[in-house]
Amino acid sequence: MSLADIEHEHGKPDTVNELEEAIKVLIKIKEFNDLIPQVGSNMVYSKPNPNNAKDIAGIEGRIIRGKKSALLCGGIAYDVSKYLASVVLEANRLNRRILSALNICGREDVPALLEKAELSYLILPSKLMDDGCPVAYHLRNTDKLLDAYVHPGDFGIEPTTTILAENPGKLVEIIYEMVKRE
């Protein structure tokens, strides 16, 4: 039985519904558009106790920067975001409550925005010895989990920031706190 058949018979899984609803709210936050990296943003949400990327739903495409607001390009599916899924798997190993992640740009002002939202963060070195995701590599080699990780980029690699949370709704709240005007 395919996922489409299961959804037709039983409705969409809660993970997919929660992720879809959070993304709808996220792209309505006008200032979020300015936080989207050139490669686009993705948001993922895992089932509890994930074993692999097949347990993690994400955007098949990306959230891209539009002229006036963010645009969702693609639907929600499982096993579609290799890098963010690897981050959630490693983060969940350190804290079972962490099931969601979002990537945004890595501009110079992002650490100040993270502080504004009262998030703990780490600026990673640009060169980490791994072919995969630098954030996942770091998490694999530490026992301390923070709220966000800023990767400054490298030759041919755009600077990005990865934010972790218990669920997609919390990620939307974090973005709102980062961009709200005083």
C-alpha positions in Angstrom: 0.0 0.0 0.0 1.4 3.4 -1.0 1.5 6.5 1.2 -1.2 8.0 -1.0 -3.4 5.0 -0.4 -2.9 5.1 3.3 -3.6 8.9 3.4 -6.8 8.3 1.4 -8.0 5.6 3.8 -6.7 7.0 7.1 -5.8 10.7 6.5 -2.3 12.2 6.5 0.0 11.2 9.3 0.2 13.8 12.1 3.8 14.5 11.3 3.0 15.6 7.8 0.0 17.6 8.9 2.0 19.5 11.6 4.8 20.2 9.2 2.4 21.4 6.5 0.6 23.7 8.9 3.9 25.2 10.3 5.2 25.8 6.8 2.0 27.7 5.8 2.5 30.0 8.8 6.2 30.3 8.3 5.9 31.6 4.7 3.4 34.2 5.8 6.1 35.8 8.0 7.2 38.5 5.6 10.7 39.0 7.1 11.4 35.2 6.8 12.0 35.8 3.1 15.2 37.7 4.0 16.5 34.7 6.0 16.2 32.2 3.1 19.6 31.1 1.7 20.3 31.0 -2.1 20.0 27.2 -1.9 16.5 27.6 -0.3 15.3 26.6 3.1 13.9 23.3 4.2 12.1 22.2 7.3 11.9 18.6 8.6 9.9 16.8 11.2 10.6 13.4 12.5 8.4 10.7 13.9 9.3 9.9 17.5 12.5 7.7 17.9 13.6 7.9 14.3 15.9 5.2 12.9 16.7 6.7 9.6 15.7 9.4 7.1 12.6 7.4 6.1 11.2 8.4 9.5 11.7 12.1 8.7 9.3 14.2 6.6 10.5 17.3 4.8 9.9 19.5 1.7 10.5 17.6 -1.5 11.6 20.9 -3.0 12.5 24.0 -1.0 11.1 27.2 0.4 12.6 29.9 -1.9 13.0 33.6 -1.7 10.3 35.4 -3.6 10.1 39.0 -4.7 7.8 40.0 -1.8 7.5 36.8 0.3 8.7 33.2 0.7 7.4 30.6 -1.8 6.9 26.9 -1.1 8.1 24.8 -4.0 7.2 21.2 -3.5 5.1 19.0 -1.3 5.8 17.2 2.0 7.2 13.6 1.9 9.4 11.3 3.9 13.1 10.6 3.1 13.6 13.7 1.0 16.1 15.8 2.9 19.4 14.1 3.3 21.3 16.8 5.3 18.6 18.1 7.6 17.4 14.5 8.3 21.0 13.6 9.3 21.0 16.6 11.6 17.7 15.5 13.3 19.0 11.9 13.7 22.1 13.1 15.4 20.3 15.7 17.5 17.7 13.2 18.6 20.4 10.9 19.7 21.5 13.6 22.2 18.0 14.7 23.1 15.0 12.5 22.3 12.6 15.6 22.3 14.4 17.2 19.3 12.5 16.1 16.2 12.6 19.2 13.9 15.1 21.4 12.1 15.1 24.3 9.7 17.9 25.8 7.7 18.2 29.6 7.1 21.0 31.8 5.8 24.3 32.3 7.5 24.6 36.1 7.2 26.8 38.0 9.6 23.8 39.3 11.5 22.2 35.9 12.2 24.1 35.3 15.5 22.6 38.6 16.8 19.1 37.4 15.7 19.7 34.0 17.4 20.6 35.9 20.6 17.5 38.1 20.2 15.4 34.9 20.3 17.5 33.7 23.3 18.9 30.7 21.5 22.2 29.0 22.3 24.3 28.6 19.2 27.8 27.6 18.0 29.7 28.9 15.0 31.2 25.9 13.4 34.6 25.9 11.7 34.3 26.2 7.9 36.3 23.0 7.4 35.0 19.8 9.0 36.4 16.5 8.0 33.4 14.9 6.5 31.7 14.7 3.1 28.2 15.0 4.6 26.5 17.8 6.5 28.9 19.8 8.8 26.2 20.2 11.5 25.5 16.4 11.6 29.2 15.7 11.7 29.7 18.1 14.6 26.7 16.6 16.5 28.1 13.1 15.9 31.2 14.1 17.7 29.8 16.0 20.7 27.7 15.3 23.7 26.3 18.9 24.0 23.3 20.0 22.0 22.6 23.7 21.3 19.6 25.3 19.7 21.4 26.4 16.5 24.5 25.9 14.5 26.0 28.5 12.1 28.3 27.2 9.4 30.3 30.0 7.8 30.5 28.2 4.4 33.5 27.2 2.4 34.7 27.4 -1.1 31.5 26.8 -3.2 29.4 26.3 0.0 27.0 28.9 1.1 26.9 30.0 4.8 23.9 28.5 6.5 22.3 28.3 10.0 20.5 25.2 11.2 18.0 25.7 14.0 16.7 22.7 16.1 13.4 22.4 18.0 10.9 19.9 19.4 8.5 20.5 16.5 7.9 22.7 13.5 5.5 25.0 15.3 8.3 25.8 17.8 10.6 26.6 14.8 8.1 29.1 13.5 7.9 30.7 16.9 11.7 31.0 16.9 11.8 32.7 13.5 9.1 35.1 14.6 11.1 36.0 17.7 14.2 36.5 15.5 12.5 38.9 13.0 9.9 40.7 15.1 10.4 44.4 15.4 10.7 45.9 18.9 
